Every structure is written in C-alpha cells, then in structure tokens.
Amino acid sequence: MATVPVLPESAQIQEAREKWKFNGSSRPDFADPPGPGQRSVWDFPRPPAIETVPQVLRVFNGRQLIAQTQRGVRVLETAGAPTYYFPPGDVEPGLLQFGDMASICEWKGVAQQIDVEGIRNAGWRYVRMFEPFVSIFEWPSFYPDKLLCFVDNKKVEPQPGGYYGGWVTADLAGPIKGGPGSSGW
C-alpha cells in the first residue's frame, strides 16, 4: 500500500472549517422535516463522518460497468447529500484516467480529478489527506450528473448546483446545499 501523504492543519484550513454556520447539532428553521424512513441532511455532522454502506453501489457509463462494491463508504456532512467512495480494487481496471489536482476540501484533503472514458471530470479521489480521512486515500467517487450511479437498484440524482458530488436518494430530507442561495450553509 502506498504511503498516505498527510496534510498539516494550517490556520487557513482552521479558518475555512470555522466558517460553516451549521454543524448538525440543530436544524435551521427552513429545514424540511424528515418523513418516514428519511434522514435530514441537517442532522449530518460537521466535521464530516465516514459511514460504511451495506448496499451494493454501482456506477455505469451508459451500459458499461465502471465500479461495483459492497464495501463502499459514504461521507456525511451537514446540509450535503452523502458522497460515496469505492475501494480502488472494486473499480474496473484501465477505465479511469487521473488528472491534475482539482480542489481542496478543508476536511478531507486535496482531490485529484478523474476522467472516465472520455468524460472529463466524472469523479475524484483524495491523494493528500487530513489525518481523520486517510481511510479513503485514493478511493474514487463519481458525479451522478456525469455517470449513472445506483444504490442497490435505485438510480440516484445529483446534488444541486454541479459543484458537490453528493448522491441524492429518496431517504434524504433537505434542502440540500449546492443550489442558488446555499453558499453560506
């Protein structure tokens, strides 16, 4: 296994972490109440938490299987749809191309863009990590607005706004960050 490059938690990172108004300890007045079998995204924690996923996760490019796992995890973060991650060994070999470093998450680390068979920026993986998230080092995640993504046999919807890669499922109550007017959540 590769050595995980761990990032220092600088003052700038701490400042970025402290800017969030909500942290899962209480729901804002505008939060939708969860219905039967739903979880409110406003109850998800900040800092985010990693949770194992018992369901089968699948990602397709059209009819071609890109990834499938029963060993996936998801990251839960206040106001966001969960992001799902695949163990690298559960991704079809040779289908992913790794690009430049694309972004930094103040909680997880530095992400590298993933292209999938000509679909640019179809996913990402973290390649430089903050200590609490080293367990998902180099685990791919995929954007459901670029690829077909499923939890068990249910197709997921993309998180609003096109920036975040969350998978929206029927068991979530929102509103979910990413759309217009949600940048301060």
N, CA and C atoms as an extended XYZ file, in Angstrom:
555
Properties=species:S:1:pos:R:3:atomname:S:1:resname:S:1:resid:I:1 pbc="F F F"
N         0.838       -1.187        0.000 N   MET     1
C         0.000        0.000        0.000 CA  MET     1
C         0.877        1.243        0.000 C   MET     1
N         0.437        2.246       -0.727 N   ALA     2
C         1.186        3.496       -0.823 CA  ALA     2
C         1.156        4.247        0.501 C   ALA     2
N         2.204        5.000        0.748 N   THR     3
C         2.239        5.862        1.917 CA  THR     3
C         1.267        7.018        1.695 C   THR     3
N         0.470        7.296        2.697 N   VAL     4
C        -0.527        8.356        2.588 CA  VAL     4
C         0.112        9.691        2.937 C   VAL     4
N         0.117       10.641        1.990 N   PRO     5
C         0.623       11.978        2.314 CA  PRO     5
C        -0.392       12.715        3.192 C   PRO     5
N         0.008       13.020        4.421 N   VAL     6
C        -0.884       13.682        5.373 CA  VAL     6
C        -0.585       15.175        5.372 C   VAL     6
N        -1.653       15.958        5.292 N   LEU     7
C        -1.540       17.416        5.255 CA  LEU     7
C        -1.546       18.012        6.657 C   LEU     7
N        -0.791       19.091        6.863 N   PRO     8
C        -0.868       19.795        8.149 CA  PRO     8
C        -2.162       20.610        8.212 C   PRO     8
N        -2.661       20.802        9.402 N   GLU     9
C        -3.887       21.580        9.588 CA  GLU     9
C        -3.492       23.017        9.903 C   GLU     9
N        -3.359       23.822        8.876 N   SER    10
C        -2.886       25.201        8.983 CA  SER    10
C        -3.974       26.125        9.532 C   SER    10
N        -3.576       27.343        9.859 N   ALA    11
C        -4.523       28.369       10.315 CA  ALA    11
C        -5.555       28.654        9.224 C   ALA    11
N        -5.135       28.638        7.964 N   GLN    12
C        -6.054       28.878        6.851 CA  GLN    12
C        -7.106       27.767        6.769 C   GLN    12
N        -6.704       26.537        6.978 N   ILE    13
C        -7.645       25.410        6.979 CA  ILE    13
C        -8.598       25.539        8.161 C   ILE    13
N        -8.085       25.863        9.324 N   GLN    14
C        -8.942       26.048       10.505 CA  GLN    14
C        -9.968       27.146       10.258 C   GLN    14
N        -9.539       28.223        9.631 N   GLU    15
C       -10.462       29.324        9.312 CA  GLU    15
C       -11.564       28.847        8.360 C   GLU    15
N       -11.197       28.065        7.353 N   ALA    16
C       -12.192       27.533        6.412 CA  ALA    16
C       -13.176       26.616        7.132 C   ALA    16
N       -12.712       25.841        8.073 N   ARG    17
C       -13.584       24.939        8.820 CA  ARG    17
C       -14.549       25.694        9.717 C   ARG    17
N       -14.113       26.811       10.238 N   GLU    18
C       -14.939       27.570       11.183 CA  GLU    18
C       -15.977       28.449       10.512 C   GLU    18
N       -15.929       28.596        9.204 N   LYS    19
C       -16.866       29.491        8.517 CA  LYS    19
C       -18.286       28.944        8.454 C   LYS    19
N       -18.434       27.624        8.623 N   TRP    20
C       -19.750       26.999        8.477 CA  TRP    20
C       -20.642       27.341        9.659 C   TRP    20
N       -21.847       27.758        9.371 N   LYS    21
C       -22.801       28.149       10.401 CA  LYS    21
C       -23.444       26.934       11.075 C   LYS    21
N       -23.689       25.877       10.318 N   PHE    22
C       -24.396       24.707       10.837 CA  PHE    22
C       -23.437       23.524       10.978 C   PHE    22
N       -23.660       22.705       12.023 N   ASN    23
C       -22.753       21.582       12.270 CA  ASN    23
C       -23.472       20.281       12.630 C   ASN    23
N       -24.767       20.220       12.375 N   GLY    24
C       -25.520       19.008       12.656 CA  GLY    24
C       -26.118       18.939       14.043 C   GLY    24
N       -25.844       19.926       14.886 N   SER    25
C       -26.370       19.901       16.254 CA  SER    25
C       -27.802       20.400       16.338 C   SER    25
N       -28.245       21.181       15.338 N   SER    26
C       -29.626       21.648       15.287 CA  SER    26
C       -29.979       21.955       13.837 C   SER    26
N       -31.243       21.842       13.521 N   ARG    27
C       -31.723       22.126       12.168 CA  ARG    27
C       -32.145       23.581       12.060 C   ARG    27
N       -31.859       24.213       10.919 N   PRO    28
C       -32.350       25.577       10.721 CA  PRO    28
C       -33.871       25.565       10.510 C   PRO    28
N       -34.486       26.723       10.670 N   ASP    29
C       -35.939       26.843       10.513 CA  ASP    29
C       -36.420       26.402        9.137 C   ASP    29
N       -35.589       26.568        8.127 N   PHE    30
C       -36.008       26.237        6.755 CA  PHE    30
C       -35.802       24.768        6.388 C   PHE    30
N       -35.284       23.962        7.310 N   ALA    31
C       -35.053       22.541        7.027 CA  ALA    31
C       -36.392       21.816        6.890 C   ALA    31
N       -36.454       20.916        5.915 N   ASP    32
C       -37.642       20.089        5.730 CA  ASP    32
C       -37.669       19.022        6.823 C   ASP    32
N       -38.829       18.794        7.422 N   PRO    33
C       -38.886       17.704        8.398 CA  PRO    33
C       -38.767       16.360        7.679 C   PRO    33
N       -37.997       15.424        8.235 N   PRO    34
C       -37.874       14.127        7.579 CA  PRO    34
C       -39.184       13.345        7.657 C   PRO    34
N       -39.504       12.679        6.557 N   GLY    35
C       -40.660       11.801        6.529 CA  GLY    35
C       -40.275       10.418        7.014 C   GLY    35
N       -41.220        9.486        6.993 N   PRO    36
C       -40.913        8.117        7.411 CA  PRO    36
C       -39.773        7.530        6.572 C   PRO    36
N       -38.781        6.956        7.238 N   GLY    37
C       -37.646        6.349        6.550 CA  GLY    37
C       -36.631        7.327        6.005 C   GLY    37
N       -36.759        8.613        6.348 N   GLN    38
C       -35.811        9.622        5.865 CA  GLN    38
C       -34.890       10.086        6.981 C   GLN    38
N       -33.722       10.618        6.558 N   ARG    39
C       -32.777       11.284        7.449 CA  ARG    39
C       -32.607       12.705        6.950 C   ARG    39
N       -32.560       13.637        7.871 N   SER    40
C       -32.327       15.025        7.491 CA  SER    40
C       -30.836       15.238        7.261 C   SER    40
N       -30.499       15.881        6.131 N   VAL    41
C       -29.098       16.219        5.881 CA  VAL    41
C       -28.590       17.227        6.913 C   VAL    41
N       -29.520       17.854        7.619 N   TRP    42
C       -29.150       18.823        8.651 CA  TRP    42
C       -28.743       18.149        9.951 C   TRP    42
N       -28.978       16.832       10.056 N   ASP    43
C       -28.519       16.063       11.209 CA  ASP    43
C       -27.137       15.448       10.977 C   ASP    43
N       -26.642       15.528        9.743 N   PHE    44
C       -25.301       15.012        9.452 CA  PHE    44
C       -24.278       15.920       10.137 C   PHE    44
N       -23.149       15.362       10.560 N   PRO    45
C       -22.194       16.138       11.357 CA  PRO    45
C       -21.245       17.012       10.530 C   PRO    45
N       -20.673       17.961       11.205 N   ARG    46
C       -19.528       18.713       10.710 CA  ARG    46
C       -18.620       18.908       11.899 C   ARG    46
N       -17.412       18.347       11.919 N   PRO    47
C       -16.716       17.716       10.810 CA  PRO    47
C       -17.482       16.492       10.291 C   PRO    47
N       -17.269       16.195        9.001 N   PRO    48
C       -17.951       15.060        8.379 CA  PRO    48
C       -17.569       13.731        9.027 C   PRO    48
N       -18.396       12.729        8.769 N   ALA    49
C       -18.157       11.381        9.283 CA  ALA    49
C       -18.191       10.379        8.137 C   ALA    49
N       -17.379        9.341        8.265 N   ILE    50
C       -17.377        8.249        7.293 CA  ILE    50
C       -18.259        7.134        7.846 C   ILE    50
N       -19.133        6.614        6.971 N   GLU    51
C       -20.070        5.561        7.355 CA  GLU    51
C       -19.987        4.431        6.340 C   GLU    51
N       -19.946        3.197        6.803 N   THR    52
C       -19.963        2.068        5.872 CA  THR    52
C       -21.338        1.980        5.222 C   THR    52
N       -21.353        1.438        4.010 N   VAL    53
C       -22.593        1.321        3.237 CA  VAL    53
C       -22.882       -0.160        3.025 C   VAL    53
N       -23.989       -0.656        3.562 N   PRO    54
C       -24.291       -2.080        3.381 CA  PRO    54
C       -24.853       -2.422        1.999 C   PRO    54
N       -25.366       -1.433        1.291 N   GLN    55
C       -25.960       -1.677       -0.018 CA  GLN    55
C       -24.894       -1.874       -1.094 C   GLN    55
N       -25.320       -2.412       -2.227 N   VAL    56
C       -24.459       -2.530       -3.399 CA  VAL    56
C       -24.439       -1.163       -4.085 C   VAL    56
N       -23.255       -0.676       -4.379 N   LEU    57
C       -23.075        0.578       -5.109 CA  LEU    57
C       -22.587        0.236       -6.501 C   LEU    57
N       -23.162        0.904       -7.515 N   ARG    58
C       -22.745        0.675       -8.904 CA  ARG    58
C       -22.657        2.007       -9.633 C   ARG    58
N       -21.709        2.070      -10.553 N   VAL    59
C       -21.551        3.227      -11.431 CA  VAL    59
C       -21.374        2.712      -12.848 C   VAL    59
N       -22.122        3.310      -13.786 N   PHE    60
C       -22.067        2.934      -15.190 CA  PHE    60
C       -21.799        4.152      -16.052 C   PHE    60
N       -21.114        3.920      -17.159 N   ASN    61
C       -21.017        4.871      -18.265 CA  ASN    61
C       -21.874        4.245      -19.363 C   ASN    61
N       -23.110        4.717      -19.481 N   GLY    62
C       -24.054        4.043      -20.358 CA  GLY    62
C       -24.321        2.655      -19.814 C   GLY    62
N       -24.022        1.628      -20.616 N   ARG    63
C       -24.220        0.243      -20.155 CA  ARG    63
C       -22.950       -0.375      -19.586 C   ARG    63
N       -21.830        0.335      -19.690 N   GLN    64
C       -20.561       -0.223      -19.219 CA  GLN    64
C       -20.387       -0.005      -17.728 C   GLN    64
N       -20.165       -1.100      -17.016 N   LEU    65
C       -19.918       -1.023      -15.584 CA  LEU    65
C       -18.545       -0.411      -15.336 C   LEU    65
N       -18.510        0.626      -14.516 N   ILE    66
C       -17.265        1.306      -14.140 CA  ILE    66
C       -16.800        0.822      -12.773 C   ILE    66
N       -17.743        0.709      -11.835 N   ALA    67
C       -17.396        0.311      -10.469 CA  ALA    67
C       -18.595       -0.362       -9.824 C   ALA    67
N       -18.296       -1.327       -8.958 N   GLN    68
C       -19.332       -2.008       -8.187 CA  GLN    68
C       -18.713       -2.484       -6.887 C   GLN    68
N       -19.435       -2.260       -5.780 N   THR    69
C       -18.903       -2.685       -4.488 CA  THR    69
C       -20.007       -2.947       -3.484 C   THR    69
N       -19.697       -3.789       -2.543 N   GLN    70
C       -20.479       -3.954       -1.316 CA  GLN    70
C       -19.610       -3.566       -0.132 C   GLN    70
N       -18.488       -2.926       -0.414 N   ARG    71
C       -17.535       -2.494        0.623 CA  ARG    71
C       -17.365       -0.983        0.609 C   ARG    71
N       -18.345       -0.265        0.043 N   GLY    72
C       -18.233        1.181       -0.072 CA  GLY    72
C       -18.461        1.900        1.240 C   GLY    72
N       -18.089        3.164        1.227 N   VAL    73
C       -18.355        4.055        2.352 CA  VAL    73
C       -18.968        5.328        1.804 C   VAL    73
N       -19.591        6.062        2.697 N   ARG    74
C       -20.076        7.382        2.322 CA  ARG    74
C       -19.663        8.371        3.389 C   ARG    74
N       -19.454        9.596        2.938 N   VAL    75
C       -19.102       10.673        3.848 CA  VAL    75
C       -20.346       11.522        4.037 C   VAL    75
N       -20.708       11.713        5.292 N   LEU    76
C       -21.866       12.520        5.667 CA  LEU    76
C       -21.377       13.853        6.195 C   LEU    76
N       -21.953       14.931        5.661 N   GLU    77
C       -21.580       16.274        6.102 CA  GLU    77
C       -22.813       17.143        6.110 C   GLU    77
N       -22.959       17.947        7.157 N   THR    78
C       -24.124       18.793        7.338 CA  THR    78
C       -24.545       19.484        6.043 C   THR    78
N       -25.821       19.356        5.720 N   ALA    79
C       -26.503       20.022        4.610 CA  ALA    79
C       -26.208       19.424        3.237 C   ALA    79
N       -25.308       18.464        3.149 N   GLY    80
C       -24.961       17.896        1.850 CA  GLY    80
C       -25.500       16.492        1.675 C   GLY    80
N       -25.706       16.116        0.418 N   ALA    81
C       -26.012       14.718        0.122 CA  ALA    81
C       -24.736       13.912        0.348 C   ALA    81
N       -24.838       12.676        0.812 N   PRO    82
C       -23.637       11.872        1.036 CA  PRO    82
C       -22.826       11.680       -0.249 C   PRO    82
N       -21.513       11.639       -0.095 N   THR    83
C       -20.640       11.271       -1.210 CA  THR    83
C       -20.180        9.843       -0.961 C   THR    83
N       -20.239        9.029       -2.018 N   TYR    84
C       -19.951        7.596       -1.916 CA  TYR    84
C       -18.576        7.309       -2.507 C   TYR    84
N       -17.816        6.453       -1.827 N   TYR    85
C       -16.453        6.130       -2.232 CA  TYR    85
C       -16.306        4.625       -2.416 C   TYR    85
N       -15.514        4.256       -3.428 N   PHE    86
C       -15.308        2.863       -3.813 CA  PHE    86
C       -13.887        2.422       -3.516 C   PHE    86
N       -13.704        1.247       -2.918 N   PRO    87
C       -12.350        0.723       -2.795 CA  PRO    87
C       -11.729        0.621       -4.193 C   PRO    87
N       -10.491        1.047       -4.363 N   PRO    88
C        -9.876        1.027       -5.705 CA  PRO    88
C        -9.958       -0.330       -6.400 C   PRO    88
N        -9.897       -1.420       -5.659 N   GLY    89
C        -9.971       -2.749       -6.265 CA  GLY    89
C       -11.344       -3.114       -6.796 C   GLY    89
N       -12.361       -2.309       -6.479 N   ASP    90
C       -13.718       -2.570       -6.952 CA  ASP    90
C       -14.098       -1.683       -8.142 C   ASP    90
N       -13.090       -1.087       -8.746 N   VAL    91
C       -13.273       -0.277       -9.954 CA  VAL    91
C       -12.653       -1.045      -11.118 C   VAL    91
N       -13.371       -1.089      -12.239 N   GLU    92
C       -12.862       -1.818      -13.411 CA  GLU    92
C       -11.512       -1.241      -13.824 C   GLU    92
N       -10.487       -2.077      -13.957 N   PRO    93
C        -9.141       -1.578      -14.266 CA  PRO    93
C        -9.066       -0.960      -15.660 C   PRO    93
N        -8.272        0.109      -15.742 N   GLY    94
C        -7.987        0.743      -17.021 CA  GLY    94
C        -9.025        1.728      -17.514 C   GLY    94
N       -10.111        1.934      -16.779 N   LEU    95
C       -11.168        2.836      -17.253 CA  LEU    95
C       -11.036        4.262      -16.733 C   LEU    95
N       -10.219        4.456      -15.711 N   LEU    96
C       -10.067        5.781      -15.120 CA  LEU    96
C        -8.752        6.405      -15.549 C   LEU    96
N        -8.812        7.708      -15.829 N   GLN    97
C        -7.607        8.488      -16.081 CA  GLN    97
C        -7.551        9.563      -14.999 C   GLN    97
N        -6.384        9.702      -14.385 N   PHE    98
C        -6.238       10.632      -13.278 CA  PHE    98
C        -5.619       11.921      -13.772 C   PHE    98
N        -6.287       13.029      -13.453 N   GLY    99
C        -5.851       14.339      -13.918 CA  GLY    99
C        -5.051       15.078      -12.869 C   GLY    99
N        -5.065       16.391      -13.024 N   ASP   100
C        -4.365       17.269      -12.100 CA  ASP   100
C        -5.094       17.331      -10.760 C   ASP   100
N        -4.443       17.928       -9.788 N   MET   101
C        -5.118       18.200       -8.530 CA  MET   101
C        -6.212       19.214       -8.836 C   MET   101
N        -7.412       18.925       -8.396 N   ALA   102
C        -8.547       19.743       -8.815 CA  ALA   102
C        -9.061       20.680       -7.730 C   ALA   102
N        -9.051       20.250       -6.477 N   SER   103
C        -9.642       21.070       -5.425 CA  SER   103
C        -9.137       20.613       -4.066 C   SER   103
N        -9.472       21.418       -3.058 N   ILE   104
C        -9.151       21.017       -1.686 CA  ILE   104
C       -10.421       21.110       -0.856 C   ILE   104
N       -10.623       20.110       -0.042 N   CYS   105
C       -11.690       20.111        0.954 CA  CYS   105
C       -11.025       20.367        2.290 C   CYS   105
N       -11.552       21.300        3.032 N   GLU   106
C       -10.936       21.644        4.314 CA  GLU   106
C       -11.028       20.516        5.334 C   GLU   106
N       -11.803       19.492        5.046 N   TRP   107
C       -11.924       18.361        5.962 CA  TRP   107
C       -11.152       17.131        5.483 C   TRP   107
N       -11.247       16.838        4.186 N   LYS   108
C       -10.692       15.576        3.675 CA  LYS   108
C        -9.291       15.731        3.093 C   LYS   108
N        -9.052       16.765        2.294 N   GLY   109
C        -7.734       16.949        1.721 CA  GLY   109
C        -7.768       17.434        0.285 C   GLY   109
N        -6.714       17.093       -0.463 N   VAL   110
C        -6.563       17.534       -1.853 CA  VAL   110
C        -7.096       16.442       -2.775 C   VAL   110
N        -7.990       16.846       -3.660 N   ALA   111
C        -8.631       15.906       -4.582 CA  ALA   111
C        -7.990       15.980       -5.958 C   ALA   111
N        -7.951       14.833       -6.597 N   GLN   112
C        -7.449       14.693       -7.963 CA  GLN   112
C        -8.640       14.351       -8.856 C   GLN   112
N        -8.729       15.040       -9.973 N   GLN   113
C        -9.801       14.810      -10.939 CA  GLN   113
C        -9.675       13.427      -11.576 C   GLN   113
N       -10.825       12.794      -11.832 N   ILE   114
C       -10.870       11.522      -12.548 CA  ILE   114
C       -11.691       11.697      -13.816 C   ILE   114
N       -11.116       11.303      -14.939 N   ASP   115
C       -11.849       11.225      -16.204 CA  ASP   115
C       -12.186        9.755      -16.429 C   ASP   115
N       -13.366        9.506      -16.977 N   VAL   116
C       -13.817        8.144      -17.228 CA  VAL   116
C       -14.146        8.004      -18.704 C   VAL   116
N       -13.292        7.303      -19.433 N   GLU   117
C       -13.525        7.009      -20.843 CA  GLU   117
C       -14.036        8.209      -21.636 C   GLU   117
N       -13.279        9.288      -21.600 N   GLY   118
C       -13.613       10.478      -22.369 CA  GLY   118
C       -14.551       11.443      -21.678 C   GLY   118
N       -15.083       11.091      -20.526 N   ILE   119
C       -15.936       12.016      -19.767 CA  ILE   119
C       -15.045       12.742      -18.773 C   ILE   119
N       -14.822       13.996      -19.059 N   ARG   120
C       -13.923       14.804      -18.259 CA  ARG   120
C       -14.547       15.112      -16.898 C   ARG   120
N       -13.715       15.042      -15.868 N   ASN   121
C       -14.120       15.363      -14.505 CA  ASN   121
C       -15.386       14.596      -14.088 C   ASN   121
N       -15.372       13.294      -14.304 N   ALA   122
C       -16.504       12.432      -13.954 CA  ALA   122
C       -16.448       11.973      -12.499 C   ALA   122
N       -15.340       12.253      -11.833 N   GLY   123
C       -15.192       11.865      -10.446 CA  GLY   123
C       -13.935       12.460       -9.848 C   GLY   123
N       -13.592       11.999       -8.683 N   TRP   124
C       -12.397       12.480       -7.989 CA  TRP   124
C       -11.942       11.422       -6.993 C   TRP   124
N       -10.736       11.625       -6.499 N   ARG   125
C       -10.219       10.844       -5.378 CA  ARG   125
C        -9.285       11.751       -4.601 C   ARG   125
N        -9.151       11.490       -3.314 N   TYR   126
C        -8.261       12.287       -2.474 CA  TYR   126
C        -6.880       11.646       -2.461 C   TYR   126
N        -5.865       12.484       -2.720 N   VAL   127
C        -4.494       11.988       -2.830 CA  VAL   127
C        -3.534       12.606       -1.819 C   VAL   127
N        -3.980       13.620       -1.105 N   ARG   128
C        -3.251       14.192        0.034 CA  ARG   128
C        -4.313       14.450        1.082 C   ARG   128
N        -4.119       13.885        2.260 N   MET   129
C        -5.215       13.759        3.213 CA  MET   129
C        -4.981       14.494        4.524 C   MET   129
N        -6.106       14.910        5.121 N   PHE   130
C        -6.070       15.260        6.534 CA  PHE   130
C        -6.250       13.951        7.307 C   PHE   130
N        -5.586       13.843        8.423 N   GLU   131
C        -5.496       12.591        9.185 CA  GLU   131
C        -6.821       11.850        9.374 C   GLU   131
N        -7.923       12.502        9.748 N   PRO   132
C        -9.151       11.731       10.001 CA  PRO   132
C        -9.720       11.000        8.774 C   PRO   132
N        -9.235       11.321        7.585 N   PHE   133
C        -9.810       10.737        6.364 CA  PHE   133
C        -8.833        9.871        5.575 C   PHE   133
N        -7.733        9.473        6.198 N   VAL   134
C        -6.752        8.654        5.476 CA  VAL   134
C        -7.336        7.317        5.008 C   VAL   134
N        -8.411        6.854        5.609 N   SER   135
C        -9.002        5.570        5.200 CA  SER   135
C        -9.600        5.608        3.799 C   SER   135
N        -9.853        6.808        3.246 N   ILE   136
C       -10.380        6.878        1.871 CA  ILE   136
C        -9.319        7.385        0.880 C   ILE   136
N        -8.080        7.302        1.266 N   PHE   137
C        -6.976        7.679        0.374 CA  PHE   137
C        -7.091        6.902       -0.938 C   PHE   137
N        -7.147        7.623       -2.023 N   GLU   138
C        -7.219        7.104       -3.399 CA  GLU   138
C        -8.491        6.298       -3.700 C   GLU   138
N        -9.521        6.415       -2.893 N   TRP   139
C       -10.797        5.759       -3.184 CA  TRP   139
C       -11.585        6.675       -4.124 C   TRP   139
N       -11.960        6.201       -5.312 N   PRO   140
C       -12.719        7.036       -6.247 CA  PRO   140
C       -14.155        7.306       -5.792 C   PRO   140
N       -14.629        8.468       -6.161 N   SER   141
C       -16.028        8.854       -6.023 CA  SER   141
C       -16.456        9.425       -7.375 C   SER   141
N       -17.739        9.345       -7.685 N   PHE   142
C       -18.205        9.691       -9.022 CA  PHE   142
C       -19.384       10.661       -8.966 C   PHE   142
N       -19.428       11.558       -9.950 N   TYR   143
C       -20.516       12.533      -10.064 CA  TYR   143
C       -21.719       11.901      -10.754 C   TYR   143
N       -22.885       11.883      -10.094 N   PRO   144
C       -24.066       11.291      -10.727 CA  PRO   144
C       -24.686       12.160      -11.824 C   PRO   144
N       -24.166       13.358      -12.043 N   ASP   145
C       -24.641       14.123      -13.203 CA  ASP   145
C       -23.824       13.796      -14.455 C   ASP   145
N       -22.753       13.004      -14.308 N   LYS   146
C       -21.917       12.616      -15.447 CA  LYS   146
C       -22.034       11.124      -15.759 C   LYS   146
N       -22.318       10.326      -14.739 N   LEU   147
C       -22.404        8.870      -14.869 CA  LEU   147
C       -23.693        8.390      -14.212 C   LEU   147
N       -24.086        7.175      -14.512 N   LEU   148
C       -25.270        6.583      -13.891 CA  LEU   148
C       -24.829        5.909      -12.599 C   LEU   148
N       -25.381        6.349      -11.486 N   CYS   149
C       -24.972        5.871      -10.176 CA  CYS   149
C       -26.175        5.276       -9.459 C   CYS   149
N       -25.939        4.138       -8.803 N   PHE   150
C       -27.017        3.408       -8.155 CA  PHE   150
C       -26.632        2.984       -6.749 C   PHE   150
N       -27.602        3.066       -5.839 N   VAL   151
C       -27.529        2.451       -4.520 CA  VAL   151
C       -28.539        1.323       -4.573 C   VAL   151
N       -28.044        0.080       -4.444 N   ASP   152
C       -28.822       -1.103       -4.779 CA  ASP   152
C       -29.325       -0.905       -6.214 C   ASP   152
N       -30.590       -1.008       -6.453 N   ASN   153
C       -31.083       -0.844       -7.826 CA  ASN   153
C       -31.761        0.496       -8.041 C   ASN   153
N       -31.550        1.437       -7.131 N   LYS   154
C       -32.184        2.750       -7.235 CA  LYS   154
C       -31.197        3.776       -7.774 C   LYS   154
N       -31.561        4.377       -8.913 N   LYS   155
C       -30.718        5.416       -9.512 CA  LYS   155
C       -30.751        6.653       -8.623 C   LYS   155
N       -29.593        7.237       -8.392 N   VAL   156
C       -29.508        8.443       -7.574 CA  VAL   156
C       -29.563        9.682       -8.464 C   VAL   156
N       -29.871       10.796       -7.846 N   GLU   157
C       -29.866       12.095       -8.519 CA  GLU   157
C       -28.640       12.876       -8.056 C   GLU   157
N       -28.167       13.802       -8.889 N   PRO   158
C       -27.012       14.606       -8.457 CA  PRO   158
C       -27.402       15.661       -7.431 C   PRO   158
N       -26.448       15.985       -6.581 N   GLN   159
C       -26.634       17.087       -5.640 CA  GLN   159
C       -26.796       18.371       -6.447 C   GLN   159
N       -27.669       19.286       -6.007 N   PRO   160
C       -27.889       20.520       -6.778 CA  PRO   160
C       -26.610       21.334       -6.971 C   PRO   160
N       -26.579       22.085       -8.039 N   GLY   161
C       -25.540       23.077       -8.253 CA  GLY   161
C       -24.342       22.662       -9.071 C   GLY   161
N       -24.070       21.372       -9.208 N   GLY   162
C       -22.989       20.916      -10.061 CA  GLY   162
C       -21.593       20.937       -9.461 C   GLY   162
N       -21.410       21.483       -8.272 N   TYR   163
C       -20.077       21.511       -7.670 CA  TYR   163
C       -19.844       20.294       -6.788 C   TYR   163
N       -20.784       20.025       -5.901 N   TYR   164
C       -20.647       18.908       -4.973 CA  TYR   164
C       -21.022       17.611       -5.676 C   TYR   164
N       -20.450       16.514       -5.211 N   GLY   165
C       -20.680       15.224       -5.850 CA  GLY   165
C       -21.604       14.306       -5.088 C   GLY   165
N       -22.454       14.866       -4.242 N   GLY   166
C       -23.340       14.042       -3.438 CA  GLY   166
C       -24.360       13.276       -4.264 C   GLY   166
N       -24.745       12.138       -3.717 N   TRP   167
C       -25.752       11.276       -4.338 CA  TRP   167
C       -27.059       11.492       -3.591 C   TRP   167
N       -28.051       12.042       -4.277 N   VAL   168
C       -29.348       12.313       -3.663 CA  VAL   168
C       -30.241       11.087       -3.820 C   VAL   168
N       -30.694       10.576       -2.685 N   THR   169
C       -31.574        9.415       -2.646 CA  THR   169
C       -32.878        9.812       -1.959 C   THR   169
N       -33.909        8.986       -2.137 N   ALA   170
C       -35.238        9.291       -1.604 CA  ALA   170
C       -35.278        9.330       -0.081 C   ALA   170
N       -34.267        8.775        0.583 N   ASP   171
C       -34.280        8.746        2.044 CA  ASP   171
C       -33.687        9.998        2.685 C   ASP   171
N       -33.449       11.042        1.880 N   LEU   172
C       -32.887       12.285        2.401 CA  LEU   172
C       -33.950       13.381        2.462 C   LEU   172
N       -33.955       14.141        3.553 N   ALA   173
C       -34.770       15.347        3.669 CA  ALA   173
C       -33.812       16.528        3.642 C   ALA   173
N       -34.153       17.576        2.924 N   GLY   174
C       -33.267       18.717        2.732 CA  GLY   174
C       -33.786       19.975        3.391 C   GLY   174
N       -33.586       21.104        2.727 N   PRO   175
C       -32.940       21.230        1.423 CA  PRO   175
C       -31.445       20.902        1.488 C   PRO   175
N       -30.915       20.542        0.330 N   ILE   176
C       -29.523       20.124        0.211 CA  ILE   176
C       -28.706       21.254       -0.388 C   ILE   176
N       -27.539       21.528        0.225 N   LYS   177
C       -26.699       22.633       -0.260 CA  LYS   177
C       -26.219       22.375       -1.692 C   LYS   177
N       -25.901       23.476       -2.367 N   GLY   178
C       -25.388       23.405       -3.732 CA  GLY   178
C       -26.169       24.282       -4.683 C   GLY   178
N       -27.433       24.448       -4.425 N   GLY   179
C       -28.276       25.272       -5.288 CA  GLY   179
C       -28.114       26.758       -4.977 C   GLY   179
N       -28.786       27.608       -5.754 N   PRO   180
C       -28.707       29.051       -5.532 CA  PRO   180
C       -29.084       29.435       -4.093 C   PRO   180
N       -28.296       30.327       -3.516 N   GLY   181
C       -28.565       30.825       -2.184 CA  GLY   181
C       -28.081       29.958       -1.043 C   GLY   181
N       -27.381       28.861       -1.346 N   SER   182
C       -26.968       27.953       -0.284 CA  SER   182
C       -25.481       28.049        0.074 C   SER   182
N       -24.779       29.011       -0.453 N   SER   183
C       -23.320       29.063       -0.238 CA  SER   183
C       -22.934       29.306        1.220 C   SER   183
N       -23.803       29.885        2.019 N   GLY   184
C       -23.483       30.139        3.419 CA  GLY   184
C       -23.868       29.030        4.373 C   GLY   184
N       -24.419       27.958        3.861 N   TRP   185
C       -24.838       26.860        4.736 CA  TRP   185
C       -23.643       26.103        5.187 C   TRP   185
